[in-house]
Amino acid sequence: MSYPILTTEVRFEQDIVQVRQRARQIAKGLGFDSQVQTRIATAVSEIARNAFKYAGGGKVEFIVEGESPQIFRTRISDTGPGIADLPAVLSPNFRSQTGAGLGLAAAKRLMDEVQIDSGPDRGTAVQLIKQFSKHMPALSTIELNQLVDKLARQIPEDPYAEIQQQNQELLRTLDELRQRQEELVQLNQQLKDTNRGVLALYAELNDKAESLRRASELKTSFLSNMSHEFRTPLTAIMSLSEILLNRLDGELSTEQDKQVNYIYKSAESLAELVNDSLDLAKVEAGKLTVRVADFEVEDLFSALRGMMRPLLPPNSPVSIIFEDPLELPILTTDEGKVSQILRNLISNALKFTEAGEVRVAAEMREEGTVTFSVADTGIGIPPADQRRIFEEFVQLENPLQKGVKGTGLGLSLCKKLAEFLGGSIEITSSPGVGSTFFVTLPILYPGEEENPLEMSAGKADEIPHAIANSRSPVPDSATKVLIGEDEDSFLVFSERLAGRNSLYCNISRPRC
């Protein structure tokens, strides 16, 4: 639909003011707000002034088009010489001493769309388009007819009144600009204050980050020092307990045997905690060494089978099953740490499985990686706790917890060791059904190989279990071993061993 509202001529300079008046009246009748009315009136007057100035006059047509949404189109045409180089005039870098192009630039800023058709000897036609806003109702033909009748009856106002209104609008605009400038000054001040606050906050965060870093270093140093300091007394307690349990100093009563067993088991639990703490401290400090070597999963499983089966008591309702690895390549990574991860997972599975099986498997998943799985038919883990179990010192409440020993560090250590080797660990579990832990590791260790002479934390730094079950003496012709020790507890231990086997000789207290 195209509905012409009004057509008027621009022949004299005062007609420009009347065209401005008509543009405002029509815009008001169509339902545009006062600000949009001023924009339309100003754009129309600027283009009408161009037509009068460069072509001696022109024709102005006001049209409503469309149904929904509708647009208000103003067409201003002349029969002048036209614009010779229209693209250059419309360029943002165009500058003219006569003011050519300024009216077009102003209209483009004020209206939604400006269409220009011009050429030498065929005049210029400029169409100014303003779209109806979404909240403005579409006007019917009857309403548009009523607007045309109203405009026909309306007597044009005095041009000076229009100029006065234009001046008032200019004053209001200047006042609004002044208010906005004041708001901008306040906003700039607020931004400056905010920036100062942000800088202060960054400085405070940096201080806190530095404090946390120092605290982390102190914690790591404390754990390392504590672990080293605990080694000697713990190893002494375990060694002397084994001397008593192996009857190297004579028989024990039933009650004494039970009490010494408690001492040994308590020291063993504490030794496990110390070893795990030291491993975690080394991982966090970035001092954990890696010994990269080639090995086959089948050999790894064979070693684990020999280590883990003695953990099951005779006639146990739980069985350990190692699935034969099929078509797996040779792994090039730290076998000791992989074994340490799987030992922890298998040990946990055995602790919390009353009946059924613990199944260990390995298979290729994604290219370049191998996934180990340890599945059990145990008590399972609720979904809400499946993230928590990888946190340090977290032990879930369950009926079996009181009957098994644990430090709450095993799974946390497994996670960090897996990440240290360039992999990850995941879990799927259902309460009452069982759990499956998945450890995905790259076939080829992605980091740099450390000095192979350095021992990894899982081997050289572990507290050794005392070996004091050598009950038969050896011939004196055998090679003798010299023992140098200044700790009284280990002197007692070495003397007891030397008493059983002439193979030992303590250089601190020579007896051979």
For each residue, the residues with C-beta under 8 A, 3 or more apart:
1: 64 65 66 67 141
2: 63 64 65
3: 63 64 65 141 144
4: 7 61 62 63
5: 26 62 63 64 144 147 148 151
6: 22 26 61 62 148 151
7: 4 59 60 61 62
8: 15 18 19 22 59 60
9: 15 57 58 59 60
10: 15 16 19 48 51 52 57 58 59 60
11: 15 57
12: 15
13: 16 52
14: 17 18 159
15: 8 9 10 11 12 18 19 48 52 57
16: 10 13 19 20 45 48 49 52
17: 14 20 21 45 159 162 163
18: 8 14 15 21 22 156 159 162
19: 8 10 15 16 22 23 44 45 48 60
20: 16 17 23 24 41 42 44 45 48 162 166
21: 17 18 24 25 41 156 157 162
22: 6 8 18 19 25 26 60 62 151 156
23: 19 20 26 27 40 41 44 45 62 74
24: 20 21 27 28 37 38 40 41
25: 21 22 28 29 151 154
26: 5 6 22 23 29 30 62 72 147 151
27: 23 24 30 32 36 37 40 41 72 130
28: 24 25 31 32 37
29: 25 26 147 150 151
30: 26 27 64 72 132 136 139 147
31: 28 132 136 137 139
32: 27 28 36 37 40 72 130 136
33: 36 37
34: 37 38
35: 38 39
36: 27 32 33 39 40 130
37: 24 27 28 32 33 34 40 41
38: 24 34 35 41 42 169
39: 35 36 42 43 110 111 130
40: 23 24 27 32 36 37 43 44 72 74 110 111 128 130
41: 20 21 23 24 27 37 38 44 45
42: 20 38 39 45 46 106 110
43: 39 40 46 47 74 106 107 110 111 128
44: 19 20 23 40 41 47 48 60 74 76 128
45: 16 17 19 20 23 41 42 48 49
46: 42 43 49 50 102 103 106 107
47: 43 44 50 51 76 103 104 107 126 128
48: 10 15 16 19 20 44 45 51 52 58 60 76
49: 16 45 46 52 53 103
50: 46 47 53 54 103 104 126
51: 10 47 48 54 55 57 58 76 77 78 80 124
52: 10 13 15 16 48 49 55 56 57 58
53: 49 50
54: 50 51 78 80 81 100 124
55: 51 52 58 78 79 80 81 123 124
56: 52 78 80
57: 9 10 11 15 51 52 78
58: 9 10 48 51 52 55 76 77 78 79 80
59: 7 8 9 10 76 77 78
60: 7 8 9 10 19 22 44 48 74 75 76
61: 4 6 7 74 75 76 77
62: 4 5 6 7 22 23 26 72 73 74
63: 2 3 4 5 72 73 74 75
64: 1 2 3 5 30 70 71 72 73 139 144
65: 1 2 3 70 71 73
66: 1 69 70 71
67: 1 70 138
68: 138
69: 66 131 132 134 138
70: 64 65 66 67 131 132 138 139
71: 64 65 66 129 130 131 132
72: 26 27 30 32 40 62 63 64 129 130 131 132
73: 62 63 64 65 127 128 129 130
74: 23 40 43 44 60 61 62 63 127 128
75: 60 61 63 125 126 127 128
76: 44 47 48 51 58 59 60 61 125 126 127 128
77: 51 58 59 61 123 124 125 126
78: 51 54 55 56 57 58 59 123 124 125
79: 55 58 123
80: 51 54 55 56 58 123 124
81: 54 55 84 120 121 123
82: 118 119 120 121 122 123 124
83: 86 89 116 118 119 124
84: 81 120
85: 88 89
86: 83 89 90 116 118 119
87: 90 91
88: 85 91 94
89: 83 85 86 94 96 100 101 104
90: 86 87 94 101 104 116
91: 87 88 94
92:
93:
94: 88 89 90 91 101
95:
96: 89 99 100 101 102
97:
98:
99: 96 102 103
100: 54 89 96
101: 89 90 94 96 104 105
102: 46 96 99 105 106
103: 46 47 49 50 99 106 107
104: 47 50 89 90 101 107 108 114 116 126
105: 101 102 108 109
106: 42 43 46 102 103 109 110
107: 43 46 47 103 104 110 111 114 126 128
108: 104 105 111 114
109: 105 106
110: 39 40 42 43 106 107
111: 39 40 43 107 108 114 128 129 130
112: 129 130 131
113: 128 129
114: 104 107 108 111 126 127 128 129
115: 126 127 129
116: 83 86 90 104 124 125 126 127
117: 124 125
118: 82 83 86 122 123 124 125
119: 82 83 86 122
120: 81 82 84
121: 81 82
122: 82 118 119
123: 55 77 78 79 80 81 82 118
124: 51 54 55 77 78 80 82 83 116 117 118
125: 75 76 77 78 116 117 118
126: 47 50 75 76 77 104 107 114 115 116
127: 73 74 75 76 114 115 116
128: 40 43 44 47 73 74 75 76 107 111 113 114
129: 71 72 73 111 112 113 114 115
130: 27 32 36 39 40 71 72 73 111 112
131: 69 70 71 72 112
132: 30 31 69 70 71 72 136 138
133: 136
134: 69
135:
136: 30 31 32 132 133
137: 31
138: 67 68 69 70 132
139: 30 31 64 70 143 144 147
140: 143 144
141: 1 3 144 145
142: 145 146
143: 139 140 146 147
144: 3 5 64 139 140 141 147 148
145: 141 142 148 149
146: 142 143 149 150
147: 5 26 29 30 139 143 144 150 151
148: 5 6 144 145 151 152
149: 145 146 152 153
150: 29 146 147 153 154
151: 5 6 22 25 26 29 147 148 154
152: 148 149
153: 149 150
154: 25 150 151
155:
156: 18 21 22
157: 21 161 162
158: 161 162
159: 14 17 18 162 163
160: 163 164
161: 157 158 164 165
162: 17 18 20 21 157 158 159 165 166
163: 17 159 160 166 167
164: 160 161 167 168
165: 161 162 168 169
166: 20 162 163 169 170
167: 163 164 170 171
168: 164 165 171 172
169: 38 165 166 172 173
170: 166 167 173 174
171: 167 168 174 175
172: 168 169 175 176
173: 169 170 176 177
174: 170 171 177 178
175: 171 172 178 179
176: 172 173 179 180
177: 173 174 180 181
178: 174 175 181 182
179: 175 176 182 183
180: 176 177 183 184
181: 177 178 184 185
182: 178 179 185 186
183: 179 180 186 187
184: 180 181 187 188
185: 181 182 188 189
186: 182 183 189 190
187: 183 184 190 191
188: 184 185 191 192
189: 185 186 192 193
190: 186 187 193 194
191: 187 188 194 195
192: 188 189 195 196
193: 189 190 196 197
194: 190 191 197 198
195: 191 192 198 199
196: 192 193 199 200
197: 193 194 200 201
198: 194 195 201 202
199: 195 196 202 203
200: 196 197 203 204
201: 197 198 204 205
202: 198 199 205 206
203: 199 200 206 207
204: 200 201 207 208
205: 201 202 208 209
206: 202 203 209 210
207: 203 204 210 211
208: 204 205 211 212
209: 205 206 212 213
210: 206 207 213 214
211: 207 208 214 215
212: 208 209 215 216
213: 209 210 216 217
214: 210 211 217 218
215: 211 212 218 219
216: 212 213 219 220 284
217: 213 214 220 221 285
218: 214 215 221 222
219: 215 216 222 223 281 284
220: 216 217 223 224 281 284 285
221: 217 218 224 225 281
222: 218 219 225 226
223: 219 220 226 227 277 278 280 281
224: 220 221 227 228 278 281 282 285
225: 221 222 228 229
226: 222 223 229 230 274 277
227: 223 224 230 231 274 275 277 278 281 461
228: 224 225 231 278
229: 225 226 232
230: 226 227 233 234 270 274
231: 227 228 234 235 274 463
232: 229 235 236 487 489
233: 230 236 237 489
234: 230 231 237 238 267 270 271 274 463
235: 231 232 238 239 271 463 464 466 490
236: 232 233 239 240 487 489 490 493
237: 233 234 240 241 263 264 267
238: 234 235 241 242 264 267 268 271 463 465 466
239: 235 236 242 243 466 468 489 490 493
240: 236 237 243 244 489 492 493
241: 237 238 244 245 260 261 263 264 267
242: 238 239 245 246 264 466 468 469
243: 239 240 246 248 249 468 492 493 496
244: 240 241 247 248 249 252 256 260
245: 241 242 252 257 260 261 264
246: 242 243 468 469 471
247: 244 250 251 252
248: 243 244 468 496 497 499 500
249: 243 244 496
250: 247
251: 247
252: 244 245 247 256 257 260
253: 256 257
254: 257 258
255: 258 259
256: 244 252 253 259 260
257: 245 252 253 254 260 261
258: 254 255 261 262
259: 255 256 262 263
260: 241 244 245 252 256 257 263 264
261: 241 245 257 258 264 265
262: 258 259 265 266
263: 237 241 259 260 266 267
264: 237 238 241 242 245 260 261 267 268
265: 261 262 268 269 405
266: 262 263 269 270
267: 234 237 238 241 263 264 270 271
268: 238 264 265 271 272 465
269: 265 266 272 273 405 407
270: 230 234 266 267 273 274
271: 234 235 238 267 268 274 275 463
272: 268 269 275 276 405 407
273: 269 270 276 277 407 409
274: 226 227 230 231 234 270 271 277 278 463
275: 227 271 272 278 279 461 462 463
276: 272 273 279 280 407 409 410 413
277: 223 226 227 273 274 280 281 409
278: 223 224 227 228 274 275 281 282 457 461
279: 275 276 282 283 288 413 417 457 458 461
280: 223 276 277 283 284 392 409 412 413 416
281: 219 220 221 223 224 227 277 278 284 285
282: 224 278 279 285 287 288 457 461
283: 279 280 286 288 413 416 417 420
284: 216 219 220 280 281 416
285: 217 220 224 281 282
286: 283
287: 282
288: 279 282 283 420 456 457
289: 450 451 454 455 456 457
290: 333 334 337 420 421 445 447 449 450 456
291: 334 335 336 449 450 452 454 455 456
292: 332 333 334 445 449
293: 332 334 335
294: 330 331 332
295: 299 300 330 331 335
296: 299 300 328 330 331
297: 300 301 325 328 331 362 370
298: 301 302 324 325 328
299: 295 296 302 303
300: 295 296 297 303 304 335 338 339 342
301: 297 298 304 305 322 325 360 362
302: 298 299 305 306
303: 299 300 306 307 339
304: 300 301 307 308 322 339 342 343 346 360
305: 301 302 308 309 320 322
306: 302 303 309
307: 303 304 310 343
308: 304 305 311 320 343 346 347 350
309: 305 306 312 320
310: 307
311: 308 347 350
312: 309 316 318 319 320 350
313: 316
314:
315:
316: 312 313 319
317: 354 355 356
318: 312 350 353 354 355 356 357 358
319: 312 316 356 357 358
320: 305 308 309 312 346 350 357 358 360
321: 357 358 359 360
322: 301 304 305 360 361
323: 359 360 361 362
324: 298
325: 297 298 301 328 361 362 363
326: 363
327: 364
328: 296 297 298 325 331 362 363 364 370
329: 370 443
330: 294 295 296
331: 294 295 296 297 328 335 338 370 441 443
332: 292 293 294 443 444 445
333: 290 292 337 338 421 441 442 443 444 445
334: 290 291 292 293 337 338 421 445 456
335: 291 293 295 300 331 338 339
336: 291 339 340 456 458 459
337: 290 333 334 340 341 417 420 421 456 458
338: 300 331 333 334 335 341 342 372 421 441
339: 300 303 304 335 336 342 343 458
340: 336 337 343 344 413 417 458
341: 337 338 344 345 372 414 417 418 425 439
342: 300 304 338 339 345 346 360 372 374 439
343: 304 307 308 339 340 346 347
344: 340 341 347 348 410 411 413 414
345: 341 342 348 349 374 414 437 439
346: 304 308 320 342 343 349 350 358 360 374
347: 308 311 343 344 350 351 410
348: 344 345 351 352 406 410 411
349: 345 346 352 353 358 374 375 376 378 435
350: 308 311 312 318 320 346 347 353 358 376
351: 347 348 400 404 406
352: 348 349 376 378 379 398 400 404
353: 318 349 350 356 357 358 376 377 378 379 434
354: 317 318 378 379 400
355: 317 318 377
356: 317 318 319 353 376 377 378 434
357: 318 319 320 321 353 376 377
358: 318 319 320 321 346 349 350 353 374 375 376 377
359: 321 323 373 374 375 376
360: 301 304 320 321 322 323 342 346 372 373 374 375
361: 322 323 325 372 373 375
362: 297 301 323 325 328 370 371 372 373
363: 325 326 328 370 371 373
364: 327 328 369 370 371
365: 369 370 371 440
366: 369 440
367:
368: 442 443 444
369: 364 365 366 423 440 441 442 443
370: 297 328 329 331 362 363 364 365 440 441 443
371: 362 363 364 365 438 439 440 441
372: 338 341 342 360 361 362 438 439 440 441
373: 359 360 361 362 363 436 437 438 439
374: 342 345 346 349 358 359 360 436 437 439
375: 349 358 359 360 361 434 435 436 437
376: 349 350 352 353 356 357 358 359 434 435 436
377: 353 355 356 357 358 433 434
378: 349 352 353 354 356 434 435
379: 352 353 354 398 399 400 431 432
380: 429 430 431 432 433 434 435
381: 385 386 389 396 427 429 431 435
382: 385 386 431
383: 386 429
384: 388
385: 381 382 388 389 396
386: 381 382 383 389 427 429
387: 390 391
388: 384 385 391 394 396
389: 381 385 386 394 396 411 427
390: 387 394 411 412 414 415 425
391: 387 388 394 412
392: 280 408 409 412
393: 407 408 409
394: 388 389 390 391 408 412
395: 401 406 408
396: 381 385 388 389 401
397: 401
398: 352 379 401
399: 379 402
400: 351 352 354 379 403 404
401: 395 396 397 398 404 406
402: 399
403: 400
404: 351 352 400 401
405: 265 269 272
406: 348 351 395 401 410
407: 269 272 273 276 393 410
408: 392 393 394 395 412
409: 273 276 277 280 392 393 412 413
410: 276 344 347 348 406 407 413 414
411: 344 348 389 390 414 415
412: 280 390 391 392 394 408 409 415 416
413: 276 279 280 283 340 344 409 410 416 417
414: 341 344 345 390 410 411 417 418 425 437 439
415: 390 411 412 418 419 425
416: 280 283 284 412 413 419 420
417: 279 283 337 340 341 413 414 420 421
418: 341 414 415 421 423 424 425 439 440 441
419: 415 416 422 423 424
420: 283 288 290 337 416 417
421: 290 333 334 337 338 417 418 441 442 445
422: 419 441 442 445 446 447
423: 369 418 419 439 440 441 442
424: 418 419 439 440
425: 341 390 414 415 418 437 438 439 440
426: 437 438 440
427: 381 386 389 435 436 437 438
428: 435 436 438
429: 380 381 383 386 433 434 435 436
430: 380 433 434 435
431: 379 380 381 382
432: 379 380
433: 377 380 429 430
434: 353 356 375 376 377 378 380 429 430
435: 349 375 376 378 380 381 427 428 429 430
436: 373 374 375 376 427 428 429
437: 345 373 374 375 414 425 426 427
438: 371 372 373 425 426 427 428
439: 341 342 345 371 372 373 374 414 418 423 424 425
440: 365 366 369 370 371 372 418 423 424 425 426
441: 331 333 338 369 370 371 372 418 421 422 423
442: 333 368 369 421 422 423 445 446
443: 329 331 332 333 368 369 370
444: 332 333 368
445: 290 292 332 333 334 421 422 442 449
446: 422 442
447: 290 422
448:
449: 290 291 292 445 452
450: 289 290 291 454
451: 289 454
452: 291 449
453:
454: 289 291 450 451
455: 289 291 459 460 461
456: 288 289 290 291 334 336 337 459 460
457: 278 279 282 288 289 460 461 462
458: 279 336 337 339 340 461 462
459: 336 455 456 462
460: 455 456 457
461: 227 275 278 279 282 455 457 458
462: 275 457 458 459
463: 231 234 235 238 271 274 275
464: 235 467
465: 238 268
466: 235 238 239 242 493
467: 464 470
468: 239 242 243 246 248 493 496 497
469: 242 246
470: 467 497 500 501
471: 246 500
472: 501
473: 500 501 502
474: 478 501 502 503
475: 478
476: 502
477:
478: 474 475 502 503
479: 503
480: 502 503 504 505 512
481: 503 504 505
482: 505 506 507
483: 494 498 504 505 506 507 508
484: 506 507 508
485: 490 491 494 506 508
486: 491 508
487: 232 236 490 491
488: 491 492
489: 232 233 236 239 240 492 493
490: 235 236 239 485 487 493 494
491: 485 486 487 488 494 495 506 508 509
492: 240 243 488 489 495 496
493: 236 239 240 243 466 468 489 490 496 497
494: 483 485 490 491 497 498 504 506
495: 491 492 498 499 506 509 511
496: 243 248 249 468 492 493 499 500
497: 248 468 470 493 494 500 501 504
498: 483 494 495 501 502 504 505 506 511 512
499: 248 495 496
500: 248 470 471 473 496 497
501: 470 472 473 474 497 498 504
502: 473 474 476 478 480 498 512
503: 474 478 479 480 481
504: 480 481 483 494 497 498 501
505: 480 481 482 483 498 510 511 512
506: 482 483 484 485 491 494 495 498 509 510 511
507: 482 483 484 510
508: 483 484 485 486 491
509: 491 495 506
510: 505 506 507
511: 495 498 505 506
512: 480 498 502 505
